[in-house]
Amino acid sequence: MSAATPEYIMQIGFGFWASKTLLSAVELGLFSILADAPADLPTLQKKLTLHQRSARDFLDALVALKLLERENGIHSNTADTDLFLDRAKPSYIGGLLEMANARLYGFWGSLTEALRTGELQNESRGGGEDVLRHCMPIRIGCGGFCQVMTWGLASRRRVSACPHWVHLPVALAAFHHSRGSG
C-alpha cells in the first residue's frame, strides 16, 4: 500500500488553472495564429495584444501543459492543438471550448451557492431570459464531420452548412429521462 499524499486532491483543486489557461488561449486565437507560423514571444505579444507582465508566464504555462512546443524561443502548436484548435481547420473543436469559457465557466464558480440554495446558476437566474428559448450554434467539427449544438426548442432550422446537428435540450431531456430523472 502506498503512502497517503495530497497530490491528487491538489491536482483537482487547482485544475481550473490549466482549464482557464487553455480556454484563454482558445479565446485569443493563439493556436490559429501559430498554425499560420511559429512565433517568438515578442511576435505573440503583439499579435495577441498581451501585456509583457503576463505573456511569458502564459506561454510557459501552455508549454508546461503540453499544449505548445518551444524550441530556441520559438513557439509552435503541438500535433493535437494544430489539428483541433486551429479555427481554419474542419477538425476545429474550439467552438465548444469558447462556449464553455464565455458561458459556463462563470456559472461553475457559483456551484456552492447553487448547492445550498437550489437557485439556477445560468442566464435564467433572477428572472433573466430563458436561454433554452434561443438558438446558439457552436461548430465542433471533427475531421469531415461537423456537428452544431443548438440551444433551445424554438429553432428547428439548420443553422449551419453542416449535415448533422444535435439539439442539446432534447438530448439532455432524453438523457435525464433515461436515468429516471424526468
C-alpha positions in Angstrom: 0.0 0.0 0.0 1.4 3.4 -0.9 1.7 6.3 1.5 -1.1 8.8 1.6 -0.4 12.0 -0.4 -2.5 15.1 -1.2 -1.2 15.3 -4.8 -4.4 14.1 -6.4 -6.6 16.3 -4.2 -4.5 19.3 -5.0 -4.4 18.5 -8.7 -8.2 18.5 -8.8 -8.5 21.5 -6.5 -6.3 23.6 -8.8 -7.5 22.1 -12.0 -9.1 25.3 -13.0 -5.7 26.8 -13.6 -5.0 24.5 -16.5 -8.5 24.8 -17.8 -8.7 28.6 -17.8 -5.2 28.8 -19.4 -6.4 26.6 -22.3 -9.7 28.5 -22.6 -8.0 31.8 -22.7 -5.6 30.6 -25.4 -8.5 29.4 -27.5 -10.4 32.7 -26.9 -7.3 34.7 -28.0 -6.9 32.6 -31.1 -3.4 31.6 -30.2 -3.4 28.2 -31.8 -4.8 29.6 -35.1 -2.0 32.2 -35.2 0.6 29.6 -34.6 -0.9 27.3 -37.2 0.0 30.1 -39.7 3.6 30.3 -38.5 5.5 29.5 -35.3 6.4 32.7 -33.4 8.6 34.1 -30.7 7.4 35.9 -27.5 7.5 39.5 -28.9 5.6 38.5 -32.0 2.9 36.7 -30.0 2.7 39.6 -27.5 2.0 41.9 -30.4 -0.4 39.7 -32.3 -2.4 38.7 -29.2 -2.1 42.1 -27.5 -0.7 40.5 -24.4 0.8 42.6 -21.6 4.5 42.0 -21.2 4.0 41.2 -17.5 1.8 38.2 -18.2 2.8 37.0 -21.7 5.9 34.9 -20.8 4.1 33.1 -17.9 1.1 32.4 -20.1 3.2 30.8 -22.8 5.3 29.0 -20.3 2.2 27.5 -18.8 0.9 26.3 -22.2 4.3 24.7 -22.8 4.2 23.0 -19.4 0.7 21.8 -20.1 2.0 20.3 -23.4 -0.4 22.5 -25.4 2.5 24.3 -27.1 6.1 23.4 -28.0 9.0 25.8 -27.8 12.4 25.4 -29.3 15.0 28.1 -29.2 12.4 30.7 -28.1 10.1 29.9 -31.0 6.6 28.7 -30.0 4.5 26.3 -32.1 1.4 24.1 -31.8 1.6 20.5 -30.8 0.1 18.0 -33.2 -3.1 17.9 -31.2 -3.5 21.7 -30.8 -2.7 22.2 -34.5 -5.3 19.7 -35.6 -8.1 20.6 -33.2 -7.6 24.2 -32.1 -6.9 26.0 -35.4 -10.1 27.8 -36.4 -9.3 27.3 -40.1 -9.4 23.5 -40.0 -12.6 21.5 -40.3 -11.4 19.5 -37.3 -11.7 22.6 -35.0 -13.3 21.8 -31.7 -12.6 25.1 -30.1 -16.2 26.4 -30.5 -17.3 24.2 -27.7 -14.4 25.4 -25.6 -15.3 29.1 -26.5 -18.8 28.5 -25.3 -17.6 26.9 -22.1 -15.3 29.8 -21.4 -17.9 32.5 -22.3 -21.0 30.9 -20.8 -20.3 28.0 -18.4 -17.0 28.9 -16.6 -18.6 31.7 -14.6 -21.6 29.7 -13.6 -19.5 26.9 -12.2 -17.9 29.5 -9.9 -21.3 29.6 -8.2 -21.7 25.9 -7.7 -21.6 26.1 -3.9 -24.3 28.7 -3.9 -26.4 26.6 -6.2 -26.0 23.5 -4.0 -27.1 25.5 -0.9 -29.9 27.5 -2.4 -31.2 25.4 -5.4 -31.2 28.6 -7.4 -30.5 28.5 -11.1 -26.9 29.3 -12.0 -27.4 30.4 -15.6 -28.9 33.3 -17.5 -32.4 32.5 -16.2 -31.3 33.3 -12.6 -33.2 36.1 -11.0 -35.9 36.1 -13.7 -33.5 36.6 -16.6 -34.2 35.4 -20.1 -34.7 31.6 -20.6 -31.7 30.5 -22.6 -33.5 27.4 -23.8 -35.7 29.6 -26.0 -32.8 30.8 -28.1 -30.5 29.1 -30.5 -26.7 29.3 -30.1 -24.8 27.4 -32.8 -21.4 26.1 -32.0 -19.2 24.5 -34.5 -17.5 21.5 -33.0 -16.4 19.7 -36.2 -14.1 16.7 -36.2 -12.5 15.7 -39.4 -15.0 15.9 -42.2 -17.9 15.5 -39.7 -19.4 18.7 -38.3 -22.0 18.9 -35.5 -23.9 22.0 -34.5 -25.2 22.1 -31.0 -28.3 24.2 -30.7 -29.7 25.7 -27.5 -33.5 25.9 -27.5 -36.6 24.1 -28.7 -37.7 27.2 -30.6 -35.4 26.6 -33.6 -35.5 23.5 -35.7 -33.9 25.1 -38.8 -30.5 24.0 -40.0 -28.1 26.7 -38.6 -25.1 25.6 -40.5 -24.0 24.1 -43.7 -23.0 21.0 -41.7 -25.1 17.9 -42.5 -25.5 16.8 -38.9 -26.7 18.6 -35.7 -27.6 17.8 -32.2 -30.5 19.5 -30.4 -28.9 19.8 -27.0 -32.1 20.4 -24.9 -33.8 17.3 -26.5 -30.6 15.3 -25.9 -30.4 16.4 -22.3 -34.0 15.7 -21.7 -33.6 12.2 -23.2 -30.5 11.6 -21.0 -32.3 12.7 -17.8 -35.4 10.6 -18.8 -33.2 7.6 -19.4 -31.7 8.0 -15.9 -35.1 8.2 -14.3 -34.7 12.0 -13.7 -37.8 13.1 -15.5 
